[in-house]
Amino acid sequence: MNLQEQQKKFDVIKWFDSIRAGKDLCGTYAFCGRCDKDRPYPCARAAYRYGKGYIRLAVIRRRK
């Protein structure tokens, strides 16, 4: 399944979950911590990164 297909699946799930909850649930799923809403297919990409255990690290270079 490609990112576009996965995103469509997530959109349907989020839609129905949000209707049941009575509020927008975007940003409340476990993988949402890996979300970058500026990129195409944000949920699919976030779920992929979450599943692979990818995290963002800051690298600080010290000057000598």
C-alpha positions in Angstrom: 0.0 0.0 0.0 1.5 3.4 -1.0 1.4 6.6 1.1 -1.6 8.0 -0.8 -3.7 4.9 -0.1 -2.7 4.8 3.5 -3.5 8.5 3.9 -7.0 7.9 2.5 -7.5 5.0 5.0 -6.4 7.2 7.9 -8.7 10.0 6.8 -11.7 7.7 6.9 -10.7 6.3 10.3 -10.1 9.8 11.7 -13.4 11.0 10.2 -15.6 8.4 11.9 -13.6 8.4 15.1 -14.1 12.2 15.3 -17.8 11.9 14.6 -18.1 9.4 17.5 -16.1 11.6 19.8 -17.8 14.8 18.8 -14.5 16.6 18.2 -11.6 16.6 15.8 -9.2 13.8 16.8 -6.4 14.9 14.6 -3.2 14.9 16.7 -4.5 12.5 19.3 -3.3 9.1 17.9 -0.1 7.5 19.0 1.8 8.2 15.8 0.8 11.9 15.7 3.9 12.8 17.6 5.8 12.0 14.4 3.6 14.2 12.2 4.8 16.9 9.9 1.6 18.5 8.5 3.6 20.5 5.9 4.4 17.3 3.9 2.0 15.4 1.7 0.3 12.4 3.4 1.1 13.4 6.9 -0.7 10.6 8.7 0.8 7.9 6.5 4.3 9.3 6.9 3.9 9.7 10.7 2.6 6.1 11.1 5.5 4.8 9.1 8.0 6.8 11.2 6.3 5.7 14.4 6.3 2.0 13.3 10.0 2.1 12.5 10.8 3.9 15.7 12.3 6.9 14.0 12.8 10.0 16.2 14.1 13.4 15.6 17.3 14.3 17.4 19.0 17.7 17.7 22.7 17.6 17.1 24.8 20.3 18.8 28.3 20.9 17.5 30.7 22.3 20.0 33.3 24.7 18.8 36.8 24.1 19.8 
